[in-house]
Amino acid sequence: MGNQPSSLQTCLRDVCAGQSGCVGYAAFNNDPLYQLTWVKPYNLDSTAAVSPIAVVRPKTVEQVAGVVKCAASNGKKVQAKSGGHSYGNYGLGGPNSTDVITIDLVNFQQFRMDNETWKATMGAGHQLGDVSKKLHDNGGRAMAHGVCPGVGIGGHATIGGLGAMSRQWGSCLDHVLEVEVVTADGKIQRASEEQNSDLFFALKGAGGSFGVITEFVMKTHPEFGKAVQYMYSFTFQSMREQWRIFKAWQDLIGDPDLDRRFGSQIIITPLGCIIEGTFYGSQDEFDATGIVGKLPSTRNSTVQVTDWMGTVVSNAEREALFVSNLASPFYSKSLGFRQQDLLSEDAIKDMFNYIADTRTGTPIWAIIFDLEGGAINDVPMNATAYAHRDKTMFYQSYAVGIPQVSSTTRSFLSGFHDRVAASIKDRDAAGAVVYAGYVDPALGDAAQKSYWGSNYPALQRIKAKYDPDDVFRNYQSVRPDANAKSEDENGSGSSPTQSGASGPQTTGESNDENLGSVSGPSWALLSLWLMVATMAPLLL
């Protein structure tokens, strides 16, 4: 029976009620394939090793509630898993977590479209590729989300959910109108701006800390007609001279009046820079913006005109060539930039000199800068837990280890990060600087402030109200406010909305600085780098 109390196993058996494939255990049944068939970690690096005590695959919300009650009564923690793409395996509890029960939502695939309101109701087990197809098949509808088809909607829509359409439509979580959620007491509840509004505020940006969402109600949009996809390649050029390419791109995306139909990212690879993205409109409309004339010129470019589903399929095919959908040992760092934090010319030169001079330890790495701006920034900072409403640009780095991530590779990405971070003059005023979709276990005690910024104290108060015993916990989740918990136990505590900005705030001015879309991880040309791995001695 292992070292876990038999009462937990008995409790979970009762919840599953004989359902085949409902639960797998780390210790109870000695399953040698437990990691492969049940846990399925995304990051295979040894520092991210995880082994939840059980993985449960319920089919009903009542079973989810039963699992939560089993965990709470046995002193265990709970984390939900949708697509399982957490960089730190947080759907499995995160590094060194040994008391977590994972609720795998793979069976929650229900989908309905209201053809009058065009609101879509979908189960939290959907992957983004399936969401796109079902929206298209049910009235030609669409919504903003990332481009990686294997990412789960459950985490994506409760962390942020940034993608190519976010500059026009907002983040994925900005489309969430209502949820069905199981809270720490095992109750099945609804949350929206009208019902449990403080919980709704928390779920839209810090969902994994507050409950298990089983169903979303989403607003949708008509699909766009034409779209222009472009790629400009500046590979096989001097790395030191690539700073000019980056500066031209940053000058373009730093324009606060940049057309919201334009999305872009620049990817720094061992072979040089790539600028790619999508303009949602016709070729004539794209040409009329004058954007093409502001992009660096190159003879190695690709431009194609397609439609909405063409962009979805193209993005999915591109992702299929990369390794981001495959489990691998990797290391990553990231940072967000406000308008005033954009890199100076000297900082850009220093960045590329560092890359040119530093051993990477692997031929498989990428550093991606994403354009922000637009509709996400139209939402007030304290309207949802998501606290990056003031960012103009995000960067993330990513490196795959062979067979594990080496200290050389960690040092390379950490050193790059330190250089870039040092260019931000007032880090304290920068607020939330790390997108929780790119979780970084190395942040340690600074994680929560980095993810949620000025919204974190409010989240702690809401946590104390709905989950005072911290049932929904991972390595860097929201911790309950101990003072609020103590006051509540004494009967003298105020509600979260009475004690500060702890719920949806509909008053106050919107932040006018641009914030926009971050696409999901798009590790461009990683498959190519695998083919040229024989060049590794030249790249290390």
C-alpha positions as a Python dict, from the first residue, in 0.01 Angstrom:
ca = {
    (1, 'M'): (0, 0, 0),
    (2, 'G'): (301, 229, 10),
    (3, 'N'): (340, 502, 268),
    (4, 'Q'): (11, 681, 193),
    (5, 'P'): (-293, 630, 417),
    (6, 'S'): (-531, 366, 285),
    (7, 'S'): (-820, 605, 349),
    (8, 'L'): (-709, 815, 50),
    (9, 'Q'): (-706, 518, -185),
    (10, 'T'): (-1044, 405, -55),
    (11, 'C'): (-1186, 754, -96),
    (12, 'L'): (-1067, 787, -456),
    (13, 'R'): (-1196, 438, -539),
    (14, 'D'): (-1538, 541, -413),
    (15, 'V'): (-1528, 854, -630),
    (16, 'C'): (-1433, 655, -939),
    (17, 'A'): (-1702, 395, -862),
    (18, 'G'): (-1548, 128, -1082),
    (19, 'Q'): (-1483, 361, -1377),
    (20, 'S'): (-1204, 218, -1592),
    (21, 'G'): (-893, 436, -1631),
    (22, 'C'): (-1006, 672, -1358),
    (23, 'V'): (-708, 680, -1121),
    (24, 'G'): (-339, 592, -1118),
    (25, 'Y'): (-113, 590, -813),
    (26, 'A'): (255, 655, -757),
    (27, 'A'): (288, 397, -483),
    (28, 'F'): (-33, 204, -432),
    (29, 'N'): (-16, -26, -733),
    (30, 'N'): (353, -20, -830),
    (31, 'D'): (269, 75, -1189),
    (32, 'P'): (606, 95, -1371),
    (33, 'L'): (445, 304, -1644),
    (34, 'Y'): (298, 558, -1402),
    (35, 'Q'): (517, 844, -1526),
    (36, 'L'): (459, 757, -1891),
    (37, 'T'): (87, 683, -1893),
    (38, 'W'): (-46, 895, -1606),
    (39, 'V'): (191, 1175, -1509),
    (40, 'K'): (324, 1271, -1854),
    (41, 'P'): (552, 1560, -1747),
    (42, 'Y'): (618, 1831, -2005),
    (43, 'N'): (959, 1946, -1881),
    (44, 'L'): (1183, 1640, -1849),
    (45, 'D'): (1474, 1827, -1690),
    (46, 'S'): (1584, 1669, -1364),
    (47, 'T'): (1520, 1996, -1176),
    (48, 'A'): (1153, 1977, -1277),
    (49, 'A'): (1099, 1613, -1176),
    (50, 'V'): (750, 1548, -1040),
    (51, 'S'): (557, 1256, -899),
    (52, 'P'): (205, 1335, -777),
    (53, 'I'): (75, 1073, -538),
    (54, 'A'): (-221, 1014, -769),
    (55, 'V'): (-359, 1124, -1105),
    (56, 'V'): (-737, 1114, -1143),
    (57, 'R'): (-929, 1142, -1471),
    (58, 'P'): (-1288, 1218, -1372),
    (59, 'K'): (-1575, 1235, -1620),
    (60, 'T'): (-1819, 1451, -1424),
    (61, 'V'): (-1798, 1766, -1217),
    (62, 'E'): (-1938, 1566, -925),
    (63, 'Q'): (-1636, 1337, -945),
    (64, 'V'): (-1406, 1641, -947),
    (65, 'A'): (-1576, 1762, -630),
    (66, 'G'): (-1532, 1418, -477),
    (67, 'V'): (-1159, 1415, -552),
    (68, 'V'): (-1116, 1759, -394),
    (69, 'K'): (-1295, 1638, -81),
    (70, 'C'): (-1075, 1326, -69),
    (71, 'A'): (-762, 1540, -91),
    (72, 'A'): (-872, 1789, 173),
    (73, 'S'): (-980, 1522, 421),
    (74, 'N'): (-645, 1346, 382),
    (75, 'G'): (-429, 1659, 404),
    (76, 'K'): (-326, 1652, 37),
    (77, 'K'): (-302, 1927, -224),
    (78, 'V'): (-479, 1946, -561),
    (79, 'Q'): (-378, 2077, -901),
    (80, 'A'): (-572, 2058, -1226),
    (81, 'K'): (-414, 1959, -1557),
    (82, 'S'): (-563, 2051, -1893),
    (83, 'G'): (-305, 2039, -2173),
    (84, 'G'): (-9, 1984, -1941),
    (85, 'H'): (221, 2247, -2094),
    (86, 'S'): (341, 2409, -1773),
    (87, 'Y'): (712, 2491, -1797),
    (88, 'G'): (751, 2381, -1433),
    (89, 'N'): (504, 2089, -1451),
    (90, 'Y'): (277, 2282, -1213),
    (91, 'G'): (-34, 2090, -1316),
    (92, 'L'): (147, 1802, -1150),
    (93, 'G'): (236, 2008, -844),
    (94, 'G'): (571, 2141, -956),
    (95, 'P'): (926, 2043, -850),
    (96, 'N'): (965, 1832, -536),
    (97, 'S'): (591, 1806, -477),
    (98, 'T'): (505, 1474, -316),
    (99, 'D'): (163, 1545, -162),
    (100, 'V'): (-32, 1652, -473),
    (101, 'I'): (-326, 1485, -641),
    (102, 'T'): (-355, 1585, -1007),
    (103, 'I'): (-700, 1612, -1162),
    (104, 'D'): (-657, 1549, -1535),
    (105, 'L'): (-945, 1716, -1721),
    (106, 'V'): (-896, 1525, -2047),
    (107, 'N'): (-1255, 1392, -2038),
    (108, 'F'): (-1418, 1737, -2022),
    (109, 'Q'): (-1478, 1785, -2394),
    (110, 'Q'): (-1835, 1919, -2397),
    (111, 'F'): (-1906, 2205, -2640),
    (112, 'R'): (-2217, 2412, -2714),
    (113, 'M'): (-2271, 2727, -2920),
    (114, 'D'): (-2563, 2961, -2858),
    (115, 'N'): (-2652, 3079, -3208),
    (116, 'E'): (-2833, 3387, -3074),
    (117, 'T'): (-2573, 3525, -2833),
    (118, 'W'): (-2274, 3352, -2996),
    (119, 'K'): (-2151, 3250, -2653),
    (120, 'A'): (-1958, 2923, -2656),
    (121, 'T'): (-1967, 2682, -2362),
    (122, 'M'): (-1672, 2444, -2354),
    (123, 'G'): (-1517, 2188, -2123),
    (124, 'A'): (-1183, 2266, -1962),
    (125, 'G'): (-1018, 1963, -2122),
    (126, 'H'): (-1014, 2110, -2473),
    (127, 'Q'): (-687, 2183, -2649),
    (128, 'L'): (-656, 2504, -2848),
    (129, 'G'): (-654, 2328, -3184),
    (130, 'D'): (-988, 2167, -3102),
    (131, 'V'): (-1128, 2499, -2979),
    (132, 'S'): (-1044, 2666, -3311),
    (133, 'K'): (-1204, 2388, -3514),
    (134, 'K'): (-1523, 2370, -3308),
    (135, 'L'): (-1568, 2747, -3315),
    (136, 'H'): (-1519, 2743, -3693),
    (137, 'D'): (-1763, 2455, -3741),
    (138, 'N'): (-2028, 2625, -3527),
    (139, 'G'): (-2099, 2949, -3708),
    (140, 'G'): (-1755, 3058, -3828),
    (141, 'R'): (-1664, 3201, -3489),
    (142, 'A'): (-1326, 3272, -3331),
    (143, 'M'): (-1158, 3403, -3016),
    (144, 'A'): (-811, 3511, -2913),
    (145, 'H'): (-573, 3242, -2793),
    (146, 'G'): (-222, 3112, -2852),
    (147, 'V'): (-103, 2930, -3162),
    (148, 'C'): (19, 2601, -3014),
    (149, 'P'): (-264, 2353, -3081),
    (150, 'G'): (-170, 2121, -2795),
    (151, 'V'): (-205, 2377, -2515),
    (152, 'G'): (-507, 2319, -2291),
    (153, 'I'): (-777, 2584, -2254),
    (154, 'G'): (-803, 2515, -1881),
    (155, 'G'): (-470, 2672, -1795),
    (156, 'H'): (-451, 2906, -2094),
    (157, 'A'): (-775, 3090, -2011),
    (158, 'T'): (-695, 3119, -1640),
    (159, 'I'): (-337, 3248, -1668),
    (160, 'G'): (-370, 3496, -1954),
    (161, 'G'): (-385, 3329, -2290),
    (162, 'L'): (-195, 3549, -2532),
    (163, 'G'): (-188, 3505, -2906),
    (164, 'A'): (-192, 3654, -3252),
    (165, 'M'): (-539, 3808, -3215),
    (166, 'S'): (-485, 3956, -2869),
    (167, 'R'): (-393, 4301, -3003),
    (168, 'Q'): (-747, 4327, -3143),
    (169, 'W'): (-960, 4111, -2915),
    (170, 'G'): (-773, 4094, -2583),
    (171, 'S'): (-635, 3791, -2404),
    (172, 'C'): (-808, 3456, -2388),
    (173, 'L'): (-914, 3522, -2029),
    (174, 'D'): (-1074, 3850, -2139),
    (175, 'H'): (-1321, 3632, -2333),
    (176, 'V'): (-1429, 3437, -2024),
    (177, 'L'): (-1782, 3537, -1917),
    (178, 'E'): (-1860, 3264, -1665),
    (179, 'V'): (-1713, 2944, -1527),
    (180, 'E'): (-1819, 2631, -1345),
    (181, 'V'): (-1565, 2571, -1069),
    (182, 'V'): (-1507, 2332, -780),
    (183, 'T'): (-1376, 2519, -477),
    (184, 'A'): (-1165, 2390, -187),
    (185, 'D'): (-1470, 2290, 18),
    (186, 'G'): (-1581, 2057, -261),
    (187, 'K'): (-1871, 2277, -368),
    (188, 'I'): (-1968, 2312, -734),
    (189, 'Q'): (-2013, 2684, -798),
    (190, 'R'): (-2063, 2934, -1080),
    (191, 'A'): (-1850, 3246, -1099),
    (192, 'S'): (-1896, 3556, -1314),
    (193, 'E'): (-1902, 3932, -1275),
    (194, 'E'): (-2248, 3896, -1118),
    (195, 'Q'): (-2192, 3583, -905),
    (196, 'N'): (-1891, 3518, -679),
    (197, 'S'): (-1727, 3815, -849),
    (198, 'D'): (-1422, 3817, -623),
    (199, 'L'): (-1352, 3453, -706),
    (200, 'F'): (-1407, 3531, -1075),
    (201, 'F'): (-1148, 3809, -1051),
    (202, 'A'): (-895, 3562, -906),
    (203, 'L'): (-969, 3284, -1154),
    (204, 'K'): (-891, 3520, -1445),
    (205, 'G'): (-515, 3520, -1401),
    (206, 'A'): (-441, 3290, -1106),
    (207, 'G'): (-688, 3008, -1162),
    (208, 'G'): (-477, 2717, -1040),
    (209, 'S'): (-463, 2867, -690),
    (210, 'F'): (-839, 2890, -641),
    (211, 'G'): (-1018, 2586, -778),
    (212, 'V'): (-1074, 2340, -1059),
    (213, 'I'): (-1262, 2497, -1349),
    (214, 'T'): (-1455, 2234, -1541),
    (215, 'E'): (-1642, 2455, -1789),
    (216, 'F'): (-1609, 2799, -1951),
    (217, 'V'): (-1865, 3030, -2111),
    (218, 'M'): (-1680, 3242, -2369),
    (219, 'K'): (-1768, 3536, -2588),
    (220, 'T'): (-1671, 3486, -2952),
    (221, 'H'): (-1616, 3695, -3265),
    (222, 'P'): (-1684, 3645, -3635),
    (223, 'E'): (-1380, 3502, -3811),
    (224, 'F'): (-1166, 3745, -4005),
    (225, 'G'): (-1164, 3726, -4382),
    (226, 'K'): (-820, 3782, -4529),
    (227, 'A'): (-489, 3768, -4345),
    (228, 'V'): (-128, 3824, -4450),
    (229, 'Q'): (138, 3603, -4294),
    (230, 'Y'): (500, 3705, -4333),
    (231, 'M'): (849, 3583, -4243),
    (232, 'Y'): (1176, 3770, -4291),
    (233, 'S'): (1492, 3567, -4234),
    (234, 'F'): (1832, 3717, -4150),
    (235, 'T'): (2017, 3394, -4083),
    (236, 'F'): (2381, 3308, -4153),
    (237, 'Q'): (2492, 3665, -4081),
    (238, 'S'): (2727, 3797, -3815),
    (239, 'M'): (2557, 3770, -3474),
    (240, 'R'): (2717, 4095, -3360),
    (241, 'E'): (2565, 4283, -3654),
    (242, 'Q'): (2216, 4147, -3592),
    (243, 'W'): (2156, 4429, -3344),
    (244, 'R'): (2055, 4651, -3637),
    (245, 'I'): (1777, 4407, -3729),
    (246, 'F'): (1649, 4399, -3373),
    (247, 'K'): (1658, 4777, -3334),
    (248, 'A'): (1460, 4830, -3656),
    (249, 'W'): (1199, 4581, -3535),
    (250, 'Q'): (1178, 4737, -3188),
    (251, 'D'): (1147, 5087, -3339),
    (252, 'L'): (848, 4959, -3535),
    (253, 'I'): (667, 4779, -3253),
    (254, 'G'): (740, 5060, -3007),
    (255, 'D'): (503, 5292, -3194),
    (256, 'P'): (202, 5339, -2961),
    (257, 'D'): (-20, 5404, -3264),
    (258, 'L'): (80, 5084, -3444),
    (259, 'D'): (-213, 4923, -3628),
    (260, 'R'): (-375, 4667, -3397),
    (261, 'R'): (-425, 4429, -3688),
    (262, 'F'): (-47, 4378, -3696),
    (263, 'G'): (117, 4108, -3484),
    (264, 'S'): (489, 4033, -3479),
    (265, 'Q'): (777, 3865, -3305),
    (266, 'I'): (1151, 3850, -3358),
    (267, 'I'): (1327, 3523, -3288),
    (268, 'I'): (1700, 3509, -3219),
    (269, 'T'): (1843, 3169, -3309),
    (270, 'P'): (2194, 3023, -3337),
    (271, 'L'): (2168, 3096, -3710),
    (272, 'G'): (2050, 3457, -3679),
    (273, 'C'): (1723, 3649, -3653),
    (274, 'I'): (1377, 3581, -3793),
    (275, 'I'): (1091, 3832, -3796),
    (276, 'E'): (749, 3676, -3841),
    (277, 'G'): (382, 3741, -3775),
    (278, 'T'): (39, 3808, -3916),
    (279, 'F'): (-157, 4110, -4038),
    (280, 'Y'): (-533, 4055, -4021),
    (281, 'G'): (-653, 4219, -4339),
    (282, 'S'): (-595, 4214, -4714),
    (283, 'Q'): (-261, 4261, -4888),
    (284, 'D'): (-371, 4607, -5002),
    (285, 'E'): (-461, 4702, -4645),
    (286, 'F'): (-127, 4572, -4522),
    (287, 'D'): (60, 4769, -4787),
    (288, 'A'): (-138, 5083, -4699),
    (289, 'T'): (-15, 5076, -4338),
    (290, 'G'): (343, 5143, -4449),
    (291, 'I'): (465, 4874, -4210),
    (292, 'V'): (654, 4684, -4479),
    (293, 'G'): (875, 4985, -4545),
    (294, 'K'): (969, 4997, -4177),
    (295, 'L'): (1076, 4633, -4155),
    (296, 'P'): (1441, 4551, -4227),
    (297, 'S'): (1490, 4445, -4587),
    (298, 'T'): (1608, 4099, -4688),
    (299, 'R'): (1599, 3885, -4998),
    (300, 'N'): (1501, 3586, -4785),
    (301, 'S'): (1134, 3655, -4710),
    (302, 'T'): (799, 3483, -4744),
    (303, 'V'): (461, 3658, -4763),
    (304, 'Q'): (132, 3475, -4818),
    (305, 'V'): (-232, 3583, -4818),
    (306, 'T'): (-473, 3341, -4653),
    (307, 'D'): (-797, 3334, -4452),
    (308, 'W'): (-874, 3281, -4083),
    (309, 'M'): (-857, 2903, -4079),
    (310, 'G'): (-557, 2924, -4308),
    (311, 'T'): (-370, 3112, -4036),
    (312, 'V'): (-482, 2857, -3776),
    (313, 'V'): (-369, 2563, -3989),
    (314, 'S'): (-44, 2736, -4088),
    (315, 'N'): (39, 2808, -3725),
    (316, 'A'): (-43, 2450, -3628),
    (317, 'E'): (173, 2308, -3908),
    (318, 'R'): (458, 2535, -3806),
    (319, 'E'): (428, 2423, -3445),
    (320, 'A'): (427, 2060, -3559),
    (321, 'L'): (777, 2116, -3697),
    (322, 'F'): (900, 2248, -3365),
    (323, 'V'): (953, 2063, -3039),
    (324, 'S'): (726, 2275, -2820),
    (325, 'N'): (451, 2009, -2827),
    (326, 'L'): (695, 1736, -2724),
    (327, 'A'): (816, 1662, -2376),
    (328, 'S'): (1185, 1748, -2343),
    (329, 'P'): (1439, 1867, -2085),
    (330, 'F'): (1446, 2246, -2116),
    (331, 'Y'): (1523, 2571, -1934),
    (332, 'S'): (1353, 2906, -1984),
    (333, 'K'): (1360, 3269, -1865),
    (334, 'S'): (1128, 3559, -1947),
    (335, 'L'): (1055, 3926, -1880),
    (336, 'G'): (796, 4191, -1968),
    (337, 'F'): (873, 4548, -2081),
    (338, 'R'): (668, 4865, -2046),
    (339, 'Q'): (698, 5137, -2309),
    (340, 'Q'): (968, 5313, -2107),
    (341, 'D'): (1159, 4986, -2065),
    (342, 'L'): (1231, 4925, -2434),
    (343, 'L'): (1597, 4852, -2495),
    (344, 'S'): (1841, 5129, -2579),
    (345, 'E'): (2079, 5096, -2873),
    (346, 'D'): (2368, 5026, -2635),
    (347, 'A'): (2166, 4759, -2453),
    (348, 'I'): (2078, 4593, -2784),
    (349, 'K'): (2442, 4589, -2894),
    (350, 'D'): (2546, 4445, -2557),
    (351, 'M'): (2278, 4177, -2591),
    (352, 'F'): (2408, 4053, -2927),
    (353, 'N'): (2773, 4078, -2822),
    (354, 'Y'): (2689, 3860, -2522),
    (355, 'I'): (2527, 3598, -2746),
    (356, 'A'): (2826, 3603, -2982),
    (357, 'D'): (3080, 3565, -2701),
    (358, 'T'): (2910, 3314, -2471),
    (359, 'R'): (2908, 2934, -2483),
    (360, 'T'): (2551, 2807, -2501),
    (361, 'G'): (2599, 2441, -2410),
    (362, 'T'): (2339, 2331, -2667),
    (363, 'P'): (2262, 2394, -3035),
    (364, 'I'): (1889, 2402, -2958),
    (365, 'W'): (1793, 2740, -2816),
    (366, 'A'): (1585, 3044, -2907),
    (367, 'I'): (1521, 3390, -2765),
    (368, 'I'): (1184, 3533, -2864),
    (369, 'F'): (1061, 3891, -2831),
    (370, 'D'): (685, 3935, -2882),
    (371, 'L'): (498, 4251, -2973),
    (372, 'E'): (247, 4365, -2714),
    (373, 'G'): (-7, 4646, -2742),
    (374, 'G'): (-371, 4693, -2817),
    (375, 'A'): (-687, 4551, -2666),
    (376, 'I'): (-536, 4377, -2364),
    (377, 'N'): (-426, 4715, -2238),
    (378, 'D'): (-778, 4855, -2266),
    (379, 'V'): (-869, 4659, -1951),
    (380, 'P'): (-785, 4821, -1614),
    (381, 'M'): (-497, 4664, -1422),
    (382, 'N'): (-720, 4565, -1129),
    (383, 'A'): (-1010, 4427, -1335),
    (384, 'T'): (-863, 4075, -1333),
    (385, 'A'): (-580, 3897, -1157),
    (386, 'Y'): (-376, 3917, -1479),
    (387, 'A'): (-143, 4209, -1407),
    (388, 'H'): (47, 4278, -1730),
    (389, 'R'): (-181, 4549, -1866),
    (390, 'D'): (110, 4792, -1904),
    (391, 'K'): (353, 4590, -2115),
    (392, 'T'): (471, 4671, -2467),
    (393, 'M'): (688, 4365, -2522),
    (394, 'F'): (765, 4026, -2368),
    (395, 'Y'): (1076, 3819, -2413),
    (396, 'Q'): (1128, 3453, -2336),
    (397, 'S'): (1430, 3232, -2386),
    (398, 'Y'): (1422, 2857, -2424),
    (399, 'A'): (1693, 2591, -2450),
    (400, 'V'): (1670, 2214, -2479),
    (401, 'G'): (1930, 2001, -2302),
    (402, 'I'): (2088, 1690, -2454),
    (403, 'P'): (2024, 1471, -2258),
    (404, 'Q'): (1977, 1717, -1966),
    (405, 'V'): (2012, 2093, -1938),
    (406, 'S'): (2376, 2166, -1856),
    (407, 'S'): (2509, 2429, -1618),
    (408, 'T'): (2661, 2599, -1923),
    (409, 'T'): (2318, 2638, -2082),
    (410, 'R'): (2160, 2765, -1759),
    (411, 'S'): (2441, 3015, -1723),
    (412, 'F'): (2395, 3132, -2084),
    (413, 'L'): (2024, 3205, -2048),
    (414, 'S'): (2054, 3341, -1694),
    (415, 'G'): (2335, 3573, -1800),
    (416, 'F'): (2131, 3698, -2094),
    (417, 'H'): (1836, 3756, -1864),
    (418, 'D'): (2044, 3949, -1611),
    (419, 'R'): (2176, 4178, -1885),
    (420, 'V'): (1832, 4250, -2023),
    (421, 'A'): (1677, 4296, -1678),
    (422, 'A'): (1951, 4540, -1580),
    (423, 'S'): (1837, 4769, -1861),
    (424, 'I'): (1506, 4831, -1678),
    (425, 'K'): (1584, 5136, -1469),
    (426, 'D'): (1306, 5108, -1211),
    (427, 'R'): (1227, 4742, -1148),
    (428, 'D'): (1012, 4817, -843),
    (429, 'A'): (782, 5041, -1046),
    (430, 'A'): (763, 4782, -1324),
    (431, 'G'): (520, 4572, -1118),
    (432, 'A'): (447, 4225, -1254),
    (433, 'V'): (737, 4145, -1487),
    (434, 'V'): (702, 3771, -1557),
    (435, 'Y'): (402, 3621, -1737),
    (436, 'A'): (270, 3327, -1532),
    (437, 'G'): (228, 3133, -1856),
    (438, 'Y'): (608, 3116, -1866),
    (439, 'V'): (651, 3002, -1506),
    (440, 'D'): (1007, 3020, -1377),
    (441, 'P'): (1082, 2792, -1078),
    (442, 'A'): (1412, 2978, -1030),
    (443, 'L'): (1228, 3292, -914),
    (444, 'G'): (1190, 3151, -564),
    (445, 'D'): (1030, 3390, -313),
    (446, 'A'): (999, 3663, -578),
    (447, 'A'): (765, 3455, -794),
    (448, 'Q'): (424, 3574, -675),
    (449, 'K'): (510, 3946, -696),
    (450, 'S'): (668, 3887, -1038),
    (451, 'Y'): (355, 3712, -1170),
    (452, 'W'): (76, 3918, -1015),
    (453, 'G'): (236, 4248, -910),
    (454, 'S'): (4, 4491, -734),
    (455, 'N'): (-285, 4243, -753),
    (456, 'Y'): (-113, 3991, -525),
    (457, 'P'): (-233, 4126, -186),
    (458, 'A'): (-592, 4114, -312),
    (459, 'L'): (-540, 3758, -434),
    (460, 'Q'): (-409, 3657, -92),
    (461, 'R'): (-723, 3790, 74),
    (462, 'I'): (-948, 3607, -172),
    (463, 'K'): (-740, 3293, -120),
    (464, 'A'): (-796, 3317, 256),
    (465, 'K'): (-1172, 3337, 194),
    (466, 'Y'): (-1211, 3049, -52),
    (467, 'D'): (-910, 2827, 25),
    (468, 'P'): (-772, 2909, 373),
    (469, 'D'): (-605, 2568, 405),
    (470, 'D'): (-422, 2610, 72),
    (471, 'V'): (-566, 2296, -88),
    (472, 'F'): (-498, 2429, -440),
    (473, 'R'): (-125, 2468, -414),
    (474, 'N'): (177, 2439, -639),
    (475, 'Y'): (537, 2550, -610),
    (476, 'Q'): (458, 2917, -678),
    (477, 'S'): (82, 2952, -629),
    (478, 'V'): (-99, 3226, -438),
    (479, 'R'): (-63, 3182, -61),
    (480, 'P'): (-354, 3275, 169),
    (481, 'D'): (-322, 3595, 369),
    (482, 'A'): (-257, 3466, 722),
    (483, 'N'): (-397, 3782, 879),
    (484, 'A'): (-716, 3762, 677),
    (485, 'K'): (-754, 3396, 774),
    (486, 'S'): (-704, 3478, 1142),
    (487, 'E'): (-955, 3763, 1131),
    (488, 'D'): (-1210, 3542, 959),
    (489, 'E'): (-1170, 3270, 1223),
    (490, 'N'): (-1231, 3533, 1492),
    (491, 'G'): (-1541, 3656, 1311),
    (492, 'S'): (-1404, 4006, 1268),
    (493, 'G'): (-1266, 3997, 917),
    (494, 'S'): (-1403, 4204, 634),
    (495, 'S'): (-1489, 4060, 298),
    (496, 'P'): (-1219, 4083, 32),
    (497, 'T'): (-1404, 4355, -155),
    (498, 'Q'): (-1435, 4558, 163),
    (499, 'S'): (-1065, 4540, 240),
    (500, 'G'): (-914, 4680, -75),
    (501, 'A'): (-882, 4607, -442),
    (502, 'S'): (-945, 4236, -416),
    (503, 'G'): (-1213, 4186, -676),
    (504, 'P'): (-1327, 4322, -1009),
    (505, 'Q'): (-1285, 4698, -1018),
    (506, 'T'): (-1493, 4868, -1283),
    (507, 'T'): (-1404, 5223, -1189),
    (508, 'G'): (-1087, 5413, -1265),
    (509, 'E'): (-910, 5492, -1587),
    (510, 'S'): (-769, 5240, -1826),
    (511, 'N'): (-395, 5235, -1868),
    (512, 'D'): (-328, 5397, -2205),
    (513, 'E'): (8, 5237, -2270),
    (514, 'N'): (-3, 4963, -2530),
    (515, 'L'): (-26, 4601, -2425),
    (516, 'G'): (-88, 4328, -2670),
    (517, 'S'): (-41, 3973, -2765),
    (518, 'V'): (215, 3713, -2688),
    (519, 'S'): (184, 3406, -2899),
    (520, 'G'): (238, 3069, -2742),
    (521, 'P'): (591, 2931, -2752),
    (522, 'S'): (697, 2931, -3117),
    (523, 'W'): (1042, 2778, -3112),
    (524, 'A'): (1119, 2864, -3473),
    (525, 'L'): (1356, 2640, -3664),
    (526, 'L'): (1420, 2403, -3374),
    (527, 'S'): (1364, 2110, -3606),
    (528, 'L'): (1623, 2259, -3841),
    (529, 'W'): (1867, 2292, -3554),
    (530, 'L'): (1818, 1926, -3473),
    (531, 'M'): (1918, 1843, -3828),
    (532, 'V'): (2229, 2058, -3800),
    (533, 'A'): (2326, 1920, -3461),
    (534, 'T'): (2648, 1810, -3619),
    (535, 'M'): (2737, 2180, -3617),
    (536, 'A'): (2724, 2178, -3237),
    (537, 'P'): (3099, 2226, -3184),
    (538, 'L'): (3073, 2551, -3377),
    (539, 'L'): (2778, 2671, -3173),
    (540, 'L'): (2872, 2575, -2817),
}
